[in-house]
Amino acid sequence: MSNKKPLKGAGRTAAKIKKGQTVKESDHQPCLQAMVWYRQEHYPELLTLFSDAALLPPTYSAWLSRAEAKKAEVEAAGDQVIKVYIEPEYFGQWCREKSLPTDAESRTRLAIEVAQMQTFTL
């Protein structure tokens, strides 16, 4: 007889994924996801600041359409989204202080850092 405890929550979900089983929606543990968000008036300036700007849509409306679709996808999966607005002055300063590039990875890192400073309940 095994002394292993039955898996619960995310552990059970991870185990199913490893076994190739389908994860039922009822097995999903909701979580909070920080998403980088931009204000229309800042978008052109941010594109000049980002080292990977070529990977982003050239217009705010095209970016917003893509971002809203991703947000809807995350929420449809049962998670909550917190929008973390990137300010050009603050982001540039933050990257310099941490010796980070001004790329997507740094934007995501900042979003997570900001979200972790907040108190939320799901």
N, C-alpha and C positions, 0 to 999 in steps of 0.2 A: 504494500500500500504506500502511496506517495504522500509525502508531507507538504507538497506544493499547495499553496492557497489558490483558489480559483481567481482568475484575473478579473478585474473590474475596470470600468471606465475606459480611459485611453489605453491602458495596458491590454485590455481585452481587444480593443480595436486594432492596436498594433499587432497583436498575435494573429488576428484574422487576416490582416494584410500579408503577414509573413507566410501564412498558410495558403494564400491565394483565394481566400473566401471573400464573399461580398460583404461589405460593411453596411448594415441596415441603418437607415436614418435614425432609428430609435437608439442606436448605439453611440451616436455622435454626442460628445460632450461639448456644449457651446463654449466658445471662447471669444475673446475680444481681439480684433485685428486692427492694428494701426495702419492707416493708409495715408500716404503722402498726398497732399492736396495743394492746389495752387489757386490764387486769386487771379482773375482775368487781368487786372491792371499790373500784376507782377510778372505775368508769363513771359513777355518779350525780354525783360531784364534777366529773368532766371535762365532763359535759353542762352544768353551770352555768358552767364556764370558757370553753367554746368559743363563739365569736361566731356560728357556723353550726350550733349544736346541733339546730335544727329539721330539718336535713337528715339527721340520724342517727336510727336506730331508737330508740324510747323505752326499750327494755329491753336489757340486756346479752345475753340469750339470742337476741333477734332480730338484734342486731348480729353476734354470734358466728356465727350461721348464715350470714349474708351474707358475712362475712369468710372463713369456711372454704370457702365455694363459690368465691369469687374466688381464694383460695390454690390450690385444686385445679385451677382453670382455668389459672392461670399455670404450675403444675407439669406439667400435661398438655401444655402447649405446649413443654416441655423446659427451662424455666428453673428456677432455684433461688430459694427465698424465704428472706429473713431477716426475722424478726419483730422490730420495734423497738417496745418497750413505752414508751408515753407515761406519764410520772409527772406528776400534777397540779402539784406544787410546782416541779419542774424545768421543765416546759413553760411555765408562766406566767412564770417568771424568764427563761428563754431568749428568749421573745417580747418581753419588756420590754427586755432588753439589746440586742436587734436591731431594736427599734422595729417589730415585726411584729404583725399582727392574730392572734388565736387561732383561726384558721380552718384548713380542710383543706389549703390551699396551704402554710401554715406547718408543719403536722404532717408533710406529705410532705417538705418541705425538711429538717426535723429528722431524719426517718428516713433520708434520703439521706446527710446529714452523718454520722450515727452509723455507717451502713454503710460509708462511705468511710474511717472511722477504723480499721475492722477489716481484718484480712488474711485473705482467703479464696482457696480454689482450687476450681474446679469440676471 
